[in-house]
Amino acid sequence: MPDLRDYVDIQLGSAREQWRSIASRVPVPGKRQVDFLPVETLICLAVGLVVDRRRYGGGTADNAAEPIPTIARLFCRPNGSILAKMANLDGSLRNGAKHEVQVAAQLLAEPGQLGAVYRLLLTAARSVGIGPDALPDFLGLADDDGDLLLIGQRELDETDVAAAVRPAVDVWRASRADLDERTTERLLMAAVRVGQHRFASEVLRNHGHQCVFCGLSVSLPEKRAARMLVASHIKPWRACSHAERLDARNGLTACPTHDVAFDTGLLTVNGGLRIHVKPVLAAAVETDPATRAAFGRPPLAERLLLPDGAQPPHTKYLAWHRQHIFEEATH
């Protein structure tokens, strides 16, 4: 049986041999599936950065989002097997190997290492003839030599995250005696950060990668400019329930200037999506050219700039922001 090193320290030659084995598979209906190889498990771990497998419980596995169906075809497995392996990795299914949870805890806590492993897996697959149609670069790292970054992390405070996972750590300590507390804590804290990453990614996609306040959208050749846009919660993360933290309708995409202004109560948005400016800021717009350049109209829009088909923010989150952030900052 593979151990932790076979995953976190996987070598190119070993990865190539595993991909060759996968490429030669022939699905046999009704026959028990072969055990997951380390490369398969690692790919399933990486898929968790882009797909929330909890959305596909019960009989909905056939509707799982890409890249799960494509990867399932490559592995000659049903979608449900990919989702089950993802659940093993996050500890939700208790029949997974102990080292799989340890793999997830280590690599998710160190995204740079996970990115390096992911690139090695793609390189090995391409070298044995598995192309992008069979194994897409779903993290977009093949042609980018930078580190894998989990986006949206600026909003998370380490103390808030630790407090949020503490009850779950206690539950796991009672039910998973096979895992040490350090591994459990690392995995659960990493899960929070991955959830924030998926939330921010969904918010950015929903808003067409542009600031909903001024329309800023900066693209460089073949990629978008990193850190020019921020996807943050309307009702802050620390004040949210678990479901609210993952709800894309609780998010706005903004340039850094308008993101900070919204977070600190200089701006708010009403239920009709009209943008309101704090009176003191509106007065500064009239007298200060620099303030006018950022908060005059334009560039500040009258209403949120949402692409056709975008989900608008939920009114309950906008109401919370007006009451607890904008109005408190006004008084």
Sequence and secondary structure as in RCSB ss.txt:
>XXXX:A:sequence
MPDLRDYVDIQLGSAREQWRSIASRVPVPGKRQVDFLPVETLICLAVGLVVDRRRYGGGTADNAAEPIPTIARLF
CRPNGSILAKMANLDGSLRNGAKHEVQVAAQLLAEPGQLGAVYRLLLTAARSVGIGPDALPDFLGLADDDGDLLL
IGQRELDETDVAAAVRPAVDVWRASRADLDERTTERLLMAAVRVGQHRFASEVLRNHGHQCVFCGLSVSLPEKRA
ARMLVASHIKPWRACSHAERLDARNGLTACPTHDVAFDTGLLTVNGGLRIHVKPVLAAAVETDPATRAAFGRPPL
AERLLLPDGAQPPHTKYLAWHRQHIFEEATH
>XXXX:A:secstr
   THHHHT  HHHHHHHHHHHHT    TTS      HHHHHHHHHHTTT  GGGS TT GGG  TTHHHHHHHH
T  HHHHHHHHHHHTTSSTTS HHHHHHHHHHHH HHHHHHHHHHHHHHHHHTT  TTTS  TTS TT  S    
TTGGG  HHHHHHHHHHHHHHHHHH TTS HHHHHHHHHHHHHHHHHHHHHHHHHHTTTS TTT    EETTEE 
TTSSEEEESS GGGS HHHHH GGGEEEE HHHHHHHHTTSEEE TT BEEE HHHHHHHHH HHHHHHHSTTTS
 SB    TT     HHHHHHHIIIIIHHHH 
